[in-house]
Amino acid sequence: MVKIPNTFGMDVRTKVWAEYHSVDELRTLLSRYRGEQMMAVGAGSNLLFTGDYDGVLLHSAMRDTQVVSQTDTTIDIEAQAGLVMDDLVAQTVAQGLWGLENLSYIPGEVGASAVQNVGAYGVEAKDVIIAVKTIAIADGNERVFSNAECHYGYRDSIFKNQLKGQYIVTSVIYRLSKTPKPVLDYGHLRAVTGDTPTPQQVREAVTTIRRQKLPEVNEIGSAGSFFKNPVVPTEQFQALLAQYPTMPHFAVEGGVKIPAAWLIEQCGWKGKRLGGAQVYDKQPLVLVNADQATPQDVMTLAEQICQSVKTRFNITINPEVNYI
Ligand SMILES: Cc1cc2nc3c(=O)[nH]c(=O)nc-3n(C[C@H](O)[C@H](O)[C@H](O)COP(=O)(O)OP(=O)(O)OC[C@H]3O[C@@H](n4cnc5c(N)ncnc54)[C@H](O)[C@@H]3O)c2cc1C
């Protein structure tokens, strides 16, 4: 059994860890292990393995980028799935291109970012993705998904729902802008960058803020935000607001989004510990591996948090982290 890399720092193993350096090599692996349980993984920064994996984990070692087309104002860049997402952001920002700068310092790789629709500071991957190239696990055939075909939603895509476990992302094509397109209205970004920053200045501001709020993956184990922010119907929100006038909220399609971090903090969980797992004291949305946590510690802590939020607010919060 081979140890599975994962940012939570869980001691979990897989029967086979298979890394491929070309699409042909991926197809060979798919044929070789046909009939076995198989799954694509990136850096393991959004995964909670609940135990050892009795199958084959496939990981891309393809990390190139290439320009596929451009106009006076835009440039389409294809990045291979195994490239570290933050390296791609650093490369594009260094060229003065706009689009990825708000996604600075998010752990993980390009392939997963298109599956997860990663987002931060008012930007989501779906805002810049124009196509996702994949290989079908069933027959090794290539299928290219347009942005619309990916059915993107909040930390969601077709690859997490209808087509879960069926396609391996091999590369992602992004359309970036050569002309300024700053998105600064989220958090305190504009206060740090001013109104006319360069992409590099936005990247630096985002990175600095994230470092203050989130645990560094090589210091404290975590998978980032453990829960998604819930969206509640407007009537339920009005009733809650009457009871909790300071409750933060954002109007979104289909209702009102309430920060899960606020709900969790109100329930008294900030800094609380269960076995080796803990609610991060600087950001209660994050569960951390404080001291040799087991998957069971994390799952029990997460369950208890969900239950107490449900009991107090009648709101269901769901994990953002993928349980395997
Ligand atoms: C400290 C910290 C901060 C974070 N902050 C943010 C944030 O601000 N915003 C945000 O959105 N996320 C955030 N995350 C979560 C995480 O960074 C993202 O979900 C990231 O996209 C995961 O990338 P990964 O390569 O580690 O994927 P993994 O965790 O290995 O996999 C995630 C999912 O993608 C699938 N997958 C991976 N690669 C492929 C592929 N090539 N083809 C098909 N499926 C694939 C896996 O099967 C799995 O379902 C944070 C995590 C941490 C630890």
The ligand as an ORCA input file, in Angstrom:
! r2SCAN-3c Opt
* xyz 0 1
  C      -5.526     25.927      3.052
  C      -6.516     25.698      1.938
  C      -7.182     26.767      1.379
  C      -8.115     26.581      0.340
  N      -8.739     27.660     -0.195
  C      -9.632     27.500     -1.199
  C     -10.282     28.627     -1.784
  O     -10.039     29.773     -1.427
  N     -11.189     28.399     -2.772
  C     -11.469     27.125     -3.214
  O     -12.308     26.994     -4.121
  N     -10.851     26.049     -2.684
  C      -9.952     26.212     -1.693
  N      -9.332     25.105     -1.143
  C      -9.671     23.761     -1.624
  C      -8.712     23.198     -2.701
  O      -7.586     24.002     -2.812
  C      -9.405     23.126     -4.068
  O     -10.573     22.338     -3.998
  C      -8.465     22.517     -5.138
  O      -9.062     22.650     -6.418
  C      -8.139     21.066     -4.908
  O      -7.117     20.736     -5.800
  P      -6.317     19.371     -5.689
  O      -5.413     19.297     -6.854
  O      -5.686     19.252     -4.351
  O      -7.503     18.318     -5.853
  P      -7.852     17.028     -4.974
  O      -8.177     17.467     -3.584
  O      -6.798     15.997     -5.140
  O      -9.192     16.558     -5.699
  C     -10.364     17.314     -5.596
  C     -11.446     16.696     -6.492
  O     -11.075     16.865     -7.855
  C     -10.988     15.586     -8.500
  N      -9.846     15.648     -9.431
  C      -8.598     16.044     -9.159
  N      -7.843     16.047    -10.281
  C      -8.649     15.625    -11.273
  C      -8.481     15.388    -12.680
  N      -7.307     15.609    -13.290
  N      -9.545     14.950    -13.388
  C     -10.739     14.729    -12.802
  N     -10.969     14.927    -11.485
  C      -9.932     15.373    -10.734
  C     -10.793     14.573     -7.400
  O     -11.276     13.298     -7.789
  C     -11.622     15.194     -6.288
  O     -12.986     14.888     -6.467
  C      -8.386     25.275     -0.134
  C      -7.694     24.174      0.431
  C      -6.773     24.385      1.442
  C      -6.033     23.203      2.019
*
